[in-house]
Amino acid sequence: MPQLHAVISGASIAGLSSAYWLRRAGWRVTVIERANEFRDGGQNIDVRGIAREVLFRMGLFDAVKAQNTTETGTVLVTSTGKVRVELPFGGEGGATAELEVLRGDLARTMLDHLPDDVDFIYGDTIADVTDVPDGVEVGTEGGLSLRADLLVIAEGVRSATRDRLFGDAVDQKELGIKMVFGTIPRTPTDDDRWRWYNAIGGRQIHLRPDNHGTIRAILAYSRGEDLKGLDRAGALAVVRAHYQDAGWEASRILDAFDTSDDVYIDQLTQVRMSTWHRGRVVMAGDAGWCVTPMGGGGASLALISGYVLAAYLSTTPHNLETALTSYEKWLRPLVDDVQSLPRGLEYFAYPRTRLGMAARGAVDRVIASRLFRPIAAKVTRVAETKQVLPALRDAAE
């Protein structure tokens, strides 16, 4: 029987998880990545819920835990850096999770444990996809033509391939939040906690330690000028003007962003799709259901998606429609749960007035109180389900 071939577009967490598990299920796997080389960078992510079980099944739980960012907890601070509230931390729960790692460290760990015969094509993207008898023909911008039994789109929230093939099924909802991420030098005033500051005008500032001797910084704010179409310098100039009177560490971060080599600027967009598969094409990760940092759990859902997809394909490899329908049916409740953001979340997370800041402060104190800590910890729980992971038929067994 000929070996089935999967082409995966995207070499981040969803793509790598799909590659790992499809290869375990006996498929030949080719991964196409638009970057010229593997990307190690990125901010903090965490692994929660049933995604932890996926890591155990990969044999990577301890390896990922060893990449911990060194972050020991989360505190909300004043403009002078004084702690006003300490958020609950409880192992798997809490704002800082037990498996708190950098995106690049998780992805690198997964890459290093992929079977050697998973093929990678860097510096290329998909140009067209054509149905052929019993498969699809994938053409790339670089001129390659790959015949596949399945195409997995794991390209991320701005996926061009998704928009070409699933345009009428895609709903992209702008959340009105701008975020700027980057790595900055560590100073003696930094510690091992996630420090979170809110300023009026709907502005947040975050400083988080990493395990590389630097600090991961985030500026996030609601509303404001559209950053789309601006180059890095132009976007940072807009952000600098927006933060000129924010206080705390704003100036330090902006000055460091001017020379940082990994600044990433985004306007949060939630992706919802009426279906994640058509024919021999299927979505995985943010390309299909970007939950954004507002919802959280994107990395966990990406890990889970690769396993669940491969599990159903391993038991019904020659009935793709049944396998892909089962994949979607199993995973969609987890995604829907994270995408259902509470009403008024923007105004609570990004208070714009002094009155709003005072109300937020009062709620923060209640949430952090001993009585309410168990309830607060539940808010951070994602990717939790009573469903049992489907069994995967390992081709090596």
C-alpha positions as CSV (number, residue, x, y, z in Angstrom):
1,M,0.0,0.0,0.0
2,P,1.5,3.4,-1.0
3,Q,2.5,5.6,1.9
4,L,0.2,8.6,2.4
5,H,1.8,12.0,2.0
6,A,0.8,15.1,4.0
7,V,2.0,18.6,3.2
8,I,2.0,21.0,6.1
9,S,2.2,24.8,5.5
10,G,3.7,26.4,8.6
11,A,6.5,25.3,11.0
12,S,5.2,26.8,14.3
13,I,3.5,24.8,17.0
14,A,0.4,23.6,15.2
15,G,2.5,22.6,12.1
16,L,5.2,20.8,14.2
17,S,2.6,19.0,16.3
18,S,0.8,17.9,13.1
19,A,4.1,16.8,11.5
20,Y,5.2,14.8,14.6
21,W,1.9,12.9,15.0
22,L,1.2,12.3,11.3
23,R,4.7,10.8,11.0
24,R,4.0,8.6,14.0
25,A,0.8,7.5,12.3
26,G,2.9,6.4,9.3
27,W,2.4,9.3,6.9
28,R,5.2,10.8,4.9
29,V,5.4,14.5,5.9
30,T,6.7,17.6,4.1
31,V,6.6,21.0,5.9
32,I,6.7,24.3,4.0
33,E,7.8,27.4,6.0
34,R,7.9,30.9,4.5
35,A,10.8,32.0,6.8
36,N,14.3,31.3,5.4
37,E,15.2,29.3,8.5
38,F,13.6,28.0,11.7
39,R,12.3,30.8,13.9
40,D,13.4,30.6,17.5
41,G,11.9,33.9,18.8
42,G,8.7,34.7,20.5
43,Q,7.0,35.6,23.7
44,N,5.7,33.7,26.7
45,I,3.2,30.9,26.1
46,D,1.9,28.2,28.4
47,V,0.7,24.6,28.1
48,R,-2.5,23.9,29.9
49,G,-5.3,21.4,30.1
50,I,-5.3,18.3,28.0
51,A,-2.3,19.7,26.0
52,R,-0.2,18.6,28.9
53,E,-1.2,15.0,28.2
54,V,-0.2,15.5,24.5
55,L,3.2,16.5,25.7
56,F,3.4,13.4,27.9
57,R,2.5,11.2,24.9
58,M,5.3,12.9,22.9
59,G,7.7,12.2,25.7
60,L,8.5,15.9,25.9
61,F,6.9,17.0,29.2
62,D,10.1,17.1,31.1
63,A,12.1,18.6,28.2
64,V,9.6,21.5,27.9
65,K,9.4,22.0,31.6
66,A,13.2,22.3,31.7
67,Q,12.8,25.3,29.3
68,N,10.8,27.2,31.9
69,T,11.1,31.0,31.6
70,T,12.0,31.3,35.4
71,E,8.9,33.3,36.0
72,T,7.6,32.6,39.5
73,G,4.3,34.6,39.6
74,T,2.3,37.6,38.5
75,V,2.0,41.0,40.2
76,L,0.1,44.1,39.2
77,V,2.1,47.2,39.9
78,T,1.7,51.0,40.3
79,S,3.5,53.7,38.3
80,T,6.4,53.5,40.8
81,G,6.7,49.7,40.4
82,K,5.2,49.0,43.8
83,V,3.1,45.8,44.0
84,R,-0.6,46.5,44.5
85,V,-2.0,43.0,43.9
86,E,-0.4,39.5,43.6
87,L,-2.4,37.3,41.3
88,P,-3.0,33.6,42.3
89,F,-0.6,30.9,41.2
90,G,-1.4,27.3,41.6
91,G,0.7,24.9,39.5
92,E,-1.3,24.3,36.4
93,G,-3.5,27.3,37.0
94,G,-2.9,31.0,37.6
95,A,-1.6,33.7,35.3
96,T,1.8,32.1,35.4
97,A,1.5,28.4,34.6
98,E,3.7,25.5,35.6
99,L,4.7,25.0,31.9
100,E,5.5,28.7,31.2
101,V,7.9,28.7,28.2
102,L,8.9,30.9,25.3
103,R,7.2,30.1,22.0
104,G,10.6,29.6,20.3
105,D,11.8,27.3,23.0
106,L,8.8,25.0,22.8
107,A,8.9,25.0,19.0
108,R,12.7,24.2,19.0
109,T,12.2,21.3,21.5
110,M,9.5,19.9,19.2
111,L,11.7,20.3,16.1
112,D,14.6,18.6,17.8
113,H,12.5,15.6,18.5
114,L,10.9,15.2,15.1
115,P,11.8,12.0,13.2
116,D,14.7,12.7,10.9
117,D,12.7,11.8,7.7
118,V,10.3,14.8,8.1
119,D,11.2,17.0,5.1
120,F,11.4,20.8,5.5
121,I,11.3,23.4,2.7
122,Y,12.3,26.9,4.0
123,G,11.9,30.2,2.3
124,D,8.8,29.2,0.2
125,T,5.1,29.6,0.3
126,I,2.0,28.0,-1.3
127,A,1.0,29.6,-4.5
128,D,-1.9,27.4,-5.6
129,V,-3.7,24.2,-4.7
130,T,-5.4,22.0,-7.3
131,D,-7.6,19.0,-6.8
132,V,-6.3,15.9,-8.7
133,P,-7.6,12.3,-8.7
134,D,-7.1,11.0,-5.1
135,G,-5.1,14.0,-3.9
136,V,-4.2,17.6,-4.2
137,E,-1.4,19.3,-6.2
138,V,0.4,21.9,-4.2
139,G,2.4,24.5,-6.1
140,T,4.8,26.9,-4.4
141,E,6.0,30.4,-5.2
142,G,9.5,28.8,-5.6
143,G,8.2,26.6,-8.4
144,L,7.9,23.3,-6.6
145,S,5.0,21.0,-7.3
146,L,4.1,18.5,-4.5
147,R,1.4,15.9,-4.8
148,A,-0.3,15.2,-1.4
149,D,-3.1,13.2,0.1
150,L,-3.7,15.9,2.6
151,L,-2.8,19.6,3.0
152,V,-2.6,21.0,6.5
153,I,-2.8,24.8,6.7
154,A,-1.0,25.9,9.9
155,E,0.2,29.3,8.7
156,G,-1.1,31.6,11.5
157,V,-3.8,34.2,11.8
158,R,-3.0,36.1,8.6
159,S,-3.0,32.9,6.5
160,A,-3.2,33.7,2.8
161,T,-3.7,30.1,1.8
162,R,-6.7,29.9,4.1
163,D,-8.2,33.0,2.6
164,R,-7.8,31.7,-0.9
165,L,-9.4,28.3,-0.2
166,F,-11.9,29.1,2.6
167,G,-12.7,32.8,2.0
168,D,-16.4,32.5,2.3
169,A,-16.1,30.4,5.5
170,V,-13.8,32.8,7.3
171,D,-14.9,35.5,9.8
172,Q,-12.1,37.8,11.0
173,K,-13.1,39.9,13.9
174,E,-10.9,42.8,14.9
175,L,-10.8,43.2,18.7
176,G,-9.6,46.8,18.7
177,I,-6.4,45.8,20.7
178,K,-2.9,46.7,19.5
179,M,0.1,44.8,20.9
180,V,3.9,45.3,20.5
181,F,6.1,42.5,21.6
182,G,9.9,42.5,21.9
183,T,13.0,41.4,23.8
184,I,14.9,44.0,25.8
185,P,18.0,44.0,28.0
186,R,17.6,42.9,31.6
187,T,18.5,45.4,34.4
188,P,19.2,45.0,38.1
189,T,15.6,46.3,38.9
190,D,14.0,43.3,37.0
191,D,13.0,40.2,39.0
192,D,11.5,36.8,38.4
193,R,7.9,37.9,38.3
194,W,5.5,39.0,35.5
195,R,5.0,42.6,36.3
196,W,1.8,44.2,34.8
197,Y,1.0,47.9,34.8
198,N,-2.2,49.6,33.7
199,A,-2.3,53.3,32.7
200,I,-5.4,55.4,31.9
201,G,-6.2,55.6,28.2
202,G,-6.6,51.8,27.9
203,R,-2.8,51.1,28.1
204,Q,-0.9,48.1,29.5
205,I,2.8,47.5,30.1
206,H,4.2,44.1,30.8
207,L,7.7,42.9,31.7
208,R,8.4,39.2,32.0
209,P,11.6,37.4,32.7
210,D,13.0,34.7,30.4
211,N,15.6,31.9,30.7
212,H,18.0,33.7,28.3
213,G,19.1,36.6,30.5
214,T,16.8,39.1,28.9
215,I,13.3,40.5,29.5
216,R,10.2,40.0,27.3
217,A,8.3,43.3,27.1
218,I,4.7,43.9,25.8
219,L,2.9,47.2,25.2
220,A,-0.8,46.6,24.7
221,Y,-3.6,49.2,24.3
222,S,-7.2,49.5,23.1
223,R,-8.4,51.7,20.3
224,G,-6.0,54.3,18.9
225,E,-4.6,54.8,15.4
226,D,-4.6,51.9,12.9
227,L,-1.1,50.4,12.6
228,K,-1.8,48.4,9.4
229,G,0.3,49.4,6.5
230,L,2.9,51.1,8.6
231,D,6.5,50.0,8.6
232,R,8.2,49.2,11.9
233,A,9.6,52.7,12.4
234,G,6.3,54.3,11.6
235,A,4.3,52.0,13.9
236,L,6.7,52.5,16.8
237,A,6.5,56.2,16.4
238,V,2.7,56.0,16.7
239,V,3.0,53.7,19.8
240,R,5.6,56.1,21.3
241,A,3.2,59.0,21.0
242,H,0.5,56.9,22.5
243,Y,2.6,56.0,25.6
244,Q,4.4,59.4,26.1
245,D,2.7,60.0,29.5
246,A,2.0,56.4,30.5
247,G,4.7,56.3,33.1
248,W,6.5,53.3,34.8
249,E,8.8,51.6,32.3
250,A,7.3,52.9,29.0
251,S,10.3,55.0,27.9
252,R,12.7,52.2,28.7
253,I,10.8,49.7,26.6
254,L,10.2,52.0,23.7
255,D,13.9,53.0,23.6
256,A,14.9,49.3,23.6
257,F,12.4,48.4,20.9
258,D,14.1,50.9,18.6
259,T,17.1,48.6,18.4
260,S,15.6,45.2,19.4
261,D,15.9,42.6,16.6
262,D,12.6,40.8,17.3
263,V,9.9,43.4,17.7
264,Y,6.5,42.1,16.6
265,I,3.5,44.4,16.1
266,D,0.0,43.1,15.8
267,Q,-3.7,44.1,15.9
268,L,-5.6,41.4,17.6
269,T,-7.9,39.5,15.3
270,Q,-10.1,36.6,16.3
271,V,-10.6,34.1,13.5
272,R,-13.8,32.0,13.3
273,M,-14.6,29.5,10.6
274,S,-17.8,27.7,9.8
275,T,-15.7,24.7,8.8
276,W,-12.1,23.7,9.2
277,H,-11.9,21.3,6.3
278,R,-12.8,21.0,2.7
279,G,-11.9,18.0,0.5
280,R,-8.3,17.2,1.3
281,V,-7.4,20.5,3.0
282,V,-7.7,21.0,6.8
283,M,-6.9,23.9,9.2
284,A,-4.8,23.6,12.3
285,G,-3.9,26.2,14.9
286,D,-4.4,30.0,14.6
287,A,-5.1,29.9,10.9
288,G,-8.4,28.1,11.7
289,W,-9.4,29.6,15.1
290,C,-7.0,32.3,16.3
291,V,-8.2,32.9,19.9
292,T,-5.7,35.8,20.5
293,P,-4.0,36.6,23.8
294,M,-7.3,37.9,25.1
295,G,-8.7,34.4,25.1
296,G,-5.4,32.6,25.8
297,G,-4.5,29.0,25.2
298,G,-3.5,29.3,21.6
299,A,-0.3,27.2,22.0
300,S,-2.2,24.5,23.9
301,L,-4.9,24.3,21.2
302,A,-2.2,24.1,18.6
303,L,-0.5,21.2,20.3
304,I,-3.8,19.3,20.7
305,S,-4.9,19.9,17.1
306,G,-1.9,18.1,15.7
307,Y,-2.5,15.0,17.9
308,V,-6.3,14.8,17.4
309,L,-5.9,15.2,13.6
310,A,-3.4,12.5,13.3
311,A,-5.3,10.2,15.7
312,Y,-8.4,10.2,13.6
313,L,-6.5,9.9,10.4
314,S,-4.6,6.9,11.8
315,T,-7.8,4.9,12.3
316,T,-9.6,5.9,9.1
317,P,-6.7,6.9,6.7
318,H,-8.7,6.1,3.6
319,N,-11.8,7.9,4.6
320,L,-10.6,11.5,5.0
321,E,-14.1,13.0,5.3
322,T,-14.9,10.9,8.3
323,A,-11.5,11.5,9.9
324,L,-11.6,15.3,9.4
325,T,-15.2,15.6,10.5
326,S,-14.4,13.6,13.7
327,Y,-11.3,15.9,14.2
328,E,-13.5,19.0,14.0
329,K,-16.3,17.6,16.2
330,W,-13.8,16.7,18.9
331,L,-11.8,20.0,18.9
332,R,-14.5,22.6,18.3
333,P,-16.0,22.7,21.8
334,L,-12.5,23.6,23.2
335,V,-12.0,26.4,20.7
336,D,-15.6,27.7,21.2
337,D,-15.0,27.9,24.9
338,V,-11.9,30.0,24.6
339,Q,-13.3,32.3,21.9
340,S,-16.4,33.2,23.9
341,L,-14.9,36.3,25.6
342,P,-16.8,37.8,28.5
343,R,-18.8,40.9,27.7
344,G,-17.0,44.1,28.8
345,L,-13.6,42.3,28.9
346,E,-11.9,45.1,27.0
347,Y,-13.1,47.8,29.4
348,F,-12.0,45.7,32.4
349,A,-8.6,44.8,30.9
350,Y,-8.0,48.3,29.4
351,P,-9.6,50.9,31.6
352,R,-9.6,54.3,30.0
353,T,-10.5,56.7,32.8
354,R,-9.4,57.3,36.4
355,L,-12.8,56.1,37.5
356,G,-12.4,52.9,35.4
357,M,-8.9,52.4,36.9
358,A,-10.3,52.7,40.5
359,A,-13.0,50.2,39.7
360,R,-10.5,47.8,38.2
361,G,-8.3,48.1,41.3
362,A,-11.2,47.2,43.5
363,V,-12.0,44.1,41.4
364,D,-8.4,43.1,41.4
365,R,-8.2,43.1,45.2
366,V,-11.3,41.0,45.4
367,I,-10.0,38.5,42.8
368,A,-6.7,38.2,44.6
369,S,-8.3,37.7,48.0
370,R,-8.0,34.3,49.7
371,L,-11.7,33.7,49.4
372,F,-11.9,34.3,45.6
373,R,-8.5,32.8,44.6
374,P,-9.9,29.4,43.6
375,I,-12.5,31.1,41.4
376,A,-9.9,33.4,39.8
377,A,-7.6,30.5,39.0
378,K,-10.4,28.9,37.0
379,V,-10.4,31.9,34.6
380,T,-7.0,30.9,33.4
381,R,-7.9,27.3,32.7
382,V,-8.1,26.6,29.0
383,A,-8.0,23.4,26.9
384,E,-9.8,21.5,29.6
385,T,-12.3,18.9,28.6
386,K,-14.0,15.8,29.8
387,Q,-13.5,14.2,26.4
388,V,-10.8,11.5,26.2
389,L,-8.1,12.0,23.6
390,P,-8.8,9.7,20.7
391,A,-6.4,6.7,20.3
392,L,-3.6,7.1,17.8
393,R,-2.6,4.0,15.9
394,D,1.2,4.2,15.9
395,A,2.7,2.9,12.7
396,A,5.8,1.7,14.5
397,E,3.9,-0.7,16.8
